[in-house]
Amino acid sequence: MKRSIAVALLVCTSVVFSHRSSLAQQDQSEVERKVLSKVAPTYPNLARKTNIHGAVKLGVVIGPDGRVESTKVIGGNPVLIQAALDAVRKWKYEAGPQRTSEVVELKFDIR
């Protein structure tokens, strides 16, 4: 059991590093845009079984059309990060005149 948890944590950690994408630097500003639709993250089974909770912070680049173009992990428990990435990539923001970036924090709690 402990060995499978250790392997799962190692896999999650490697996924984090392989999914980190750099945020595009051109045409970005730090203006907050309204989220039109949010997808809630799915609580990972491993996190539920091992009572892992906490927050994940992501840097998000939003295109002029309101779609999430890229994400960057800023911090959080490796077991929770992939669920946060999967959810935020499905979010839709209001359209804007240019590409913008912001920081998003998703909280995971076993309630």
C-alpha positions as CSV (number, residue, x, y, z in Angstrom):
1,M,0.0,0.0,0.0
2,K,2.7,2.5,1.0
3,R,4.7,1.5,-2.1
4,S,1.8,2.2,-4.4
5,I,1.2,5.6,-2.8
6,A,4.9,6.4,-3.2
7,V,4.8,5.4,-6.9
8,A,1.6,7.4,-7.4
9,L,3.2,10.5,-5.9
10,L,6.3,10.0,-8.1
11,V,4.1,9.8,-11.2
12,C,2.1,12.9,-10.2
13,T,5.3,14.8,-9.6
14,S,6.7,13.9,-13.0
15,V,3.4,14.8,-14.6
16,V,3.6,18.3,-13.0
17,F,7.0,18.9,-14.5
18,S,6.1,17.6,-17.9
19,H,2.9,19.7,-18.0
20,R,4.4,23.0,-17.0
21,S,4.1,25.4,-19.9
22,S,5.6,28.8,-20.2
23,L,3.2,31.7,-20.3
24,A,3.4,33.7,-23.5
25,Q,4.9,37.1,-22.8
26,Q,3.5,39.1,-25.7
27,D,0.3,41.1,-25.5
28,Q,-0.5,40.3,-21.9
29,S,-1.7,42.5,-19.1
30,E,-2.7,41.9,-15.5
31,V,-6.3,42.8,-15.9
32,E,-8.8,40.5,-14.3
33,R,-11.5,39.2,-16.6
34,K,-14.9,37.8,-15.6
35,V,-15.2,34.0,-15.6
36,L,-18.3,33.1,-17.6
37,S,-18.2,29.4,-16.9
38,K,-16.2,27.4,-14.4
39,V,-15.7,23.6,-14.3
40,A,-15.1,22.3,-10.8
41,P,-12.1,20.1,-10.4
42,T,-12.6,16.4,-9.7
43,Y,-11.2,15.4,-6.3
44,P,-8.5,12.8,-7.1
45,N,-9.1,9.3,-5.6
46,L,-5.6,9.2,-4.2
47,A,-6.1,12.5,-2.4
48,R,-9.4,11.3,-1.0
49,K,-7.9,8.0,0.3
50,T,-4.9,9.7,1.8
51,N,-6.8,12.7,3.2
52,I,-4.9,15.2,1.1
53,H,-6.3,18.7,0.9
54,G,-5.1,22.2,0.1
55,A,-4.9,24.7,-2.7
56,V,-3.4,24.8,-6.1
57,K,-2.3,28.1,-7.7
58,L,-2.1,28.4,-11.4
59,G,-1.0,31.2,-13.8
60,V,-3.5,31.3,-16.6
61,V,-3.2,33.0,-20.0
62,I,-6.6,34.0,-21.5
63,G,-7.0,34.7,-25.2
64,P,-9.0,37.5,-26.6
65,D,-11.8,35.1,-27.3
66,G,-12.0,34.2,-23.6
67,R,-10.5,30.7,-23.9
68,V,-7.7,29.5,-21.6
69,E,-4.6,29.4,-23.9
70,S,-2.1,28.1,-21.4
71,T,-1.5,27.3,-17.7
72,K,1.5,27.3,-15.5
73,V,1.7,25.7,-12.1
74,I,2.7,28.1,-9.4
75,G,2.2,25.9,-6.4
76,G,0.2,23.2,-4.7
77,N,0.3,19.5,-3.7
78,P,1.4,17.4,-6.7
79,V,-1.5,15.0,-6.1
80,L,-4.0,17.8,-6.7
81,I,-2.3,19.7,-9.5
82,Q,-3.5,17.6,-12.5
83,A,-7.2,17.9,-11.4
84,A,-6.8,21.7,-11.1
85,L,-5.2,21.9,-14.6
86,D,-7.9,19.8,-16.2
87,A,-10.7,21.9,-14.7
88,V,-9.2,25.4,-15.4
89,R,-8.4,24.5,-19.0
90,K,-12.2,24.2,-19.5
91,W,-13.1,27.6,-18.1
92,K,-14.4,30.3,-20.3
93,Y,-13.8,34.0,-19.7
94,E,-15.4,37.1,-21.1
95,A,-13.9,38.2,-24.4
96,G,-11.4,41.1,-24.3
97,P,-9.4,43.2,-26.6
98,Q,-6.2,41.4,-25.9
99,R,-4.5,38.4,-24.3
100,T,-4.4,38.7,-20.5
101,S,-3.0,36.7,-17.6
102,E,-4.1,36.1,-14.0
103,V,-3.5,33.8,-11.1
104,V,-6.2,31.3,-10.1
105,E,-6.4,29.4,-6.9
106,L,-8.5,26.2,-6.5
107,K,-9.1,24.8,-3.0
108,F,-9.5,21.1,-2.4
109,D,-11.2,20.0,0.8
110,I,-12.7,16.6,1.6
111,R,-16.1,17.7,2.8
